[in-house]
Amino acid sequence: MRLLVQSVSQARVVIQDLIIDRCIGYGVLIYIWIHRDDTQDYKTIIDKFIVKLSSLKWLKSKEGRLDASLHTDNVEIMVISNFTLYAQNKKGSKMSFSDSASAEVAKPIYNYFVQSLRDAWLSVQTGEFGAMMEVSATTIGPINYVLDL
């Protein structure tokens, strides 16, 4: 699993097929992608990561330093599934998605990740797994992290 985490002042996802509009204020926008080999022991990996995520000092504090955690200032979270983030282009001009997990493998892992976040934080919004979405965000900094689980 790999996460792209952005610090945002706001984020919104519009799920076109379902006509759903979800948004957050100050917080983090997390794009999650799941590798085809991420099937073993994913619950333990996610559980450990949620504990770590709680303690990371990585957001901008009121003093302007990167030493605030997700538990500072009522941070909100938005999670978007994004299988294209494991894309490769070793040859030719076409992207390969062969390292991404299939939807059947990835969806339960995604759902467990989202539920684990919801168990730890009150405000977690999501896109819709496998749906075409329009995502917009105003990034802070920009502060972006790529985290491998």
VMD Tcl script that draws the C-alpha trace (Angstrom):
set ca {
  {0.00 0.00 0.00}
  {1.09 3.49 -0.70}
  {-0.49 6.76 0.36}
  {-0.19 10.20 -1.13}
  {-1.14 12.59 1.67}
  {-1.74 16.29 1.06}
  {-2.26 18.96 3.68}
  {-5.32 20.95 2.55}
  {-7.36 23.94 3.61}
  {-10.32 22.31 1.85}
  {-11.06 19.33 -0.40}
  {-14.12 18.22 -2.31}
  {-15.06 15.12 -4.23}
  {-17.98 14.90 -6.62}
  {-18.94 11.35 -7.49}
  {-20.46 11.73 -10.93}
  {-22.42 8.50 -11.34}
  {-24.08 8.87 -7.94}
  {-24.43 12.68 -7.91}
  {-22.79 12.87 -4.49}
  {-20.81 15.88 -3.29}
  {-18.60 15.50 -0.20}
  {-16.17 17.99 1.29}
  {-13.84 18.70 4.19}
  {-12.27 21.83 5.60}
  {-8.76 22.00 7.05}
  {-7.19 18.56 7.06}
  {-5.58 15.94 4.88}
  {-6.52 14.46 1.55}
  {-5.30 10.87 1.32}
  {-5.04 9.03 -1.97}
  {-4.62 5.31 -1.33}
  {-3.46 2.76 -3.81}
  {-3.12 -0.92 -3.20}
  {-0.47 -3.15 -4.72}
  {-1.40 -6.57 -6.06}
  {0.76 -8.16 -3.31}
  {-0.92 -6.28 -0.43}
  {-3.25 -9.12 0.50}
  {-1.31 -10.73 3.34}
  {-1.79 -9.35 6.82}
  {-3.15 -6.03 5.59}
  {-5.23 -5.54 8.76}
  {-2.14 -5.65 10.99}
  {-0.29 -3.27 8.66}
  {-3.18 -0.79 8.60}
  {-3.72 -1.02 12.38}
  {-0.05 -0.20 13.02}
  {-0.16 2.64 10.52}
  {-3.25 4.23 12.13}
  {-1.39 4.33 15.46}
  {1.62 5.90 13.74}
  {-0.58 8.34 11.82}
  {-1.98 9.58 15.14}
  {1.46 10.52 16.41}
  {3.14 11.88 13.27}
  {4.19 15.53 13.59}
  {3.88 16.55 9.97}
  {1.30 19.32 9.58}
  {1.87 23.03 9.83}
  {1.38 24.37 13.34}
  {0.11 27.83 14.25}
  {3.76 28.80 14.65}
  {4.45 27.79 11.03}
  {6.54 24.70 11.80}
  {5.81 21.18 10.56}
  {5.18 19.80 14.04}
  {1.40 19.46 14.36}
  {-0.43 16.14 14.35}
  {-3.81 15.09 12.98}
  {-5.27 15.57 16.46}
  {-4.49 19.28 16.32}
  {-7.20 21.83 15.48}
  {-9.99 19.41 14.51}
  {-8.29 18.11 11.38}
  {-10.63 16.44 8.88}
  {-9.69 13.57 6.57}
  {-10.77 12.67 3.05}
  {-9.78 9.34 1.48}
  {-9.82 8.69 -2.27}
  {-8.99 5.34 -3.85}
  {-6.60 5.74 -6.77}
  {-5.37 2.63 -8.57}
  {-3.38 4.63 -11.13}
  {-0.75 5.58 -8.55}
  {0.99 2.23 -9.04}
  {1.29 2.91 -12.76}
  {4.60 2.26 -14.48}
  {6.11 3.28 -17.77}
  {9.30 1.31 -18.32}
  {8.97 1.25 -22.10}
  {6.76 2.68 -24.79}
  {4.20 5.42 -24.29}
  {1.43 3.51 -22.54}
  {1.08 3.32 -18.77}
  {0.99 -0.14 -17.20}
  {-1.24 -0.79 -14.19}
  {-0.14 -4.40 -13.69}
  {1.16 -3.69 -10.15}
  {-2.21 -2.38 -8.97}
  {-4.47 -4.80 -7.15}
  {-7.68 -5.87 -8.85}
  {-10.89 -4.26 -7.60}
  {-11.89 -7.53 -5.91}
  {-8.64 -7.55 -3.92}
  {-8.38 -3.82 -3.28}
  {-11.93 -2.96 -2.18}
  {-11.93 -4.87 1.14}
  {-8.50 -3.40 1.97}
  {-9.73 0.11 1.12}
  {-12.87 -0.40 3.21}
  {-10.83 -1.61 6.18}
  {-8.51 1.40 5.89}
  {-11.45 3.83 5.82}
  {-13.21 2.12 8.74}
  {-9.99 2.15 10.77}
  {-9.65 5.90 10.17}
  {-13.30 6.43 11.15}
  {-12.70 4.49 14.37}
  {-9.79 6.84 15.20}
  {-11.21 10.20 13.98}
  {-14.67 11.67 13.90}
  {-14.56 13.37 10.51}
  {-13.61 11.11 7.60}
  {-15.12 11.63 4.16}
  {-14.51 9.40 1.16}
  {-14.92 9.15 -2.52}
  {-16.54 6.04 -3.97}
  {-14.32 3.04 -4.67}
  {-14.06 2.42 -8.41}
  {-16.21 5.42 -9.39}
  {-15.26 8.26 -11.71}
  {-14.75 11.27 -9.45}
  {-13.85 14.92 -9.67}
  {-11.50 15.80 -6.81}
  {-10.52 19.35 -6.00}
  {-8.36 20.63 -3.18}
  {-6.53 23.68 -1.98}
  {-3.19 22.42 -0.75}
  {-1.27 24.08 2.05}
  {2.44 24.59 1.61}
  {2.29 22.56 -0.58}
  {2.84 19.84 1.99}
  {2.70 16.38 0.39}
  {3.92 13.05 1.65}
  {4.23 9.65 -0.02}
  {3.99 6.93 2.63}
  {4.61 3.24 2.00}
  {2.88 0.81 4.35}
}
mol new
graphics top color blue
foreach p $ca { graphics top sphere $p radius 0.5 }
foreach p [lrange $ca 0 end-1] q [lrange $ca 1 end] { graphics top cylinder $p $q radius 0.2 }
display resetview
